[in-house]
Amino acid sequence: MCHDCVAGGPSGASRRSFTRFLAAGAGLTVLAACTPEAPAGVPPSSSSAAPAVTSQVPSPVAAPSVESTTAAVEPPPQAPVPPSATLPRQFSLTDPASPWLVVNKHRPLSPADYVPADLVHPNVRLAVSGEAALLNSTTAVAAEAMFAAAAHDGVSITLASGYRSYGTQVATYNGYVATRGQADADTASARPGYSEHQSGWSFDIGDGGGACGFQPCFADQPAAVWAKANGHRFGFVVRYPWMFHPITGYYYEPWHLRYLGVEAATDMAARGISTAEEYFGVDAAPAYA
């Protein structure tokens, strides 16, 4: 609100003086003072500089609108910057050979039948054989370091499921559908082409004692407790944490670890960020699109 505007003309002025005041253009200046900015090129008027008065009172001049005197335009809203953007090294979120690859129910692998070019057998304690004992070379090196550190702390971790090919995922997913129905299967198993296991960046762990494998009670086993607390030191996160299924699309899997690199995993832990979706700034994927 303008607190300097005159509502009824100068106090005590005669009708003729008030007419002269308007004719001088002072009315325009006073009204313009109620807008954020006076029009450019209009000097302030005064009673001593007023031009000669005609016999008729001129028609009132409308004050310029706020729109006409305001040139600033609101900038378009910008997308929020994801937490991962603060790291000095950036990686692709879509390249399956990238440690920052984000695979979920909205983001399939491309190509769907992708096979890592560098699958190897890590030197760790295995609870499986065949392709399930494979990881990509980067993940394998990190897993070896993590398993060794856990053993040093008296905790035995086993590799329970590593790489899973497209064909294997077809059989795995169809098995869930046959026994549990598709709706329930979609909360427990990825559709073919949507599995992190196929990328070589993920694997499932077991406890050396063999208890609670792939069951909710695994969360309380030494292997799960140690991996959750220390995995980030080696580049790993629990990919599907407790109570974050509306974001990840999967219920809690304390056995499913994902390699993101030490920098990203440590930054996530320090910030208290639980999911890759939040950290990398991609949409939640509670269900298939």
URFEN-V137887 format. One line per field, one symbol per residue. ss: DSSP state (~ for helix, > for strand, _ for the rest). A space follows every 10 residues. Layout:
# URFEN-V137887
ss->???
This chain:
# URFEN-V137887
ss->__________ ____~~~~~~ ~~~__~~~~~ ~~________ ______~~~_ __________ _____~~~~_ __________ __~~~~____ __________ ___>__>___ ________>> >____>___~ ~~~>>>~~~~ ~~~~~~~~~~ ~~____>>>> >____~~~~~ ~~~~~~~~~~ _~~~~~~~__ _____~~~~_ _>>>>>>___ _____~~~~~ _~~~~~~~~~ ~~~~_>>>>> ____~~~~__ __>>>>>>>_ _~~~~~~~~~ ~____~~~~~ _________
